[in-house]
Amino acid sequence: MSKGAAAAGAKGGKKKVATYVIDCSKPVEDKIMEIASLEKFLQERIKVGGKAGALGDSVTVTREKNKITVTADATFSKRYLKYLTKKYLKKHNVRDWLRVIASNKDRNIYELRYFNIAEQEGEEED
């Protein structure tokens, strides 16, 4: 780390706050999964400083209707959030029907969508 970067951090420069959203509206409306259990899973499994479940003040997981918001003050990977979400889906045996996709509009949002099974069946018949 250079001296300039250390001095800027010591003066109280802006903290980089990462906010990610997982949109679970489709599976929750169809009663395939409970959003409260996903929130609890993330709170227990997110690692901060190498320890799972010890979120402290650096990471917060909140729930609003059909969306879960993860806000991190420290460095936090979006890919790690996708990994944990896929792990949750596999644990609850719905990984075969749902997938985790980044939204086209805003890249800080993940959506849980169904696989397009009808399109695949139409291709196999040809």
N, C-alpha and C positions, 0 to 999 in steps of 0.2 A: 504494500500500500504506500503510495507516495505521501510526502509531507503535506502537499496541498489538499489531498482528499481527507487526510486526518484532521487538518485544521478546519475544513468546511464542516465536517461532521461534529466537531467539538463546539462550533459556534451555534449549533441548533438549526442546521439546514433542514429542509423538508424531508420528512420520513416518507418513504414510498409505501403507500397503502394499496394493497391489492384486494379487489372485491370481485368475487365470483358468485354466480347464481346457478343453481340447478333447478330447472323447471320440470316438475313432476306432474303436471296437470293431467295429462292423458291417462297414465296408469292409476292415479289416485281417483279420478272420476269414474273409472271402470272398476274400482275397488280391487285392483290386483295387488297393490302394496299400500302400506301406511307410511305417511310422510314422517310421523313422529319416530318411527323405528329407524328410518334413514338418518334423521337428525342425531339420534342417540348413538348410532353406529359411527357417524363421523366424529362426534365428540370423544368417543372412546378410542378411535383408531388414528386420528391425526397425530403425527409425531412432531414435537417441538423440542429441539435440543436433544434428539435421539430417544426421547421418552414418549411413549404413546399415552394419550389421555391427559397429559399435563399441559393444557392449553395456556393457562395463565392469562395475562392481559394481551398477549401478542396475537392470538387467534380467537375469533368469536364465530360461533355457528348459531344462526337464528332462523326461525321459520315464520313465513308469512303466507297463509292459506296454502297454496300448492307449490310454493317456491322455498328453497333453502338458500340462504345467503351466507357465504363464508368470507369474512373480512380478516385480513392478515396485515399486521404492521411489519413483521419480518419478511424475509424472502420466502415466497410460497409459490410452488409450481402448480400451474393449471393442470398439467398432465397428471400430477399426483392426486388431484381431486377426481379426475376421470378414472384413475386406477382404483381408488377407494370405492367409487360409485359402482364400477363394474364388479368389484369384489363383493359388495353388498348384494347386487342382483344375483350373482352366482350362489351366494349363501342362501338366498330365499327362493332359489330354483325358478327365477323368471328371466334369467340371462338368455334363454333360448328364444324369447319373444320380444325382449326390449334391447335397445342399443342406446349408447350415449353419444350424442352428436353436438358439435359446436353450432350455435345458431348462425345463420347467414347474416343477420342484421348486426348483431353485437357479439364480438368475439369473446366477451367475458361471461357469456351465458351458455350453459350446457342444457340440452333438452333430452328427455327420455322419450324415445319414439319406438313405435312398433316396427318390426321388420316388414317389408312389403312382400308378403308370402304370395299374394294373388298374382303379382307380376312374374315371380319365379315359376309358378305352376303353369302359366300361359306359355312360357318359353320352353318348358319341358315337353309340352304337348305337340309342338311343331315338328 
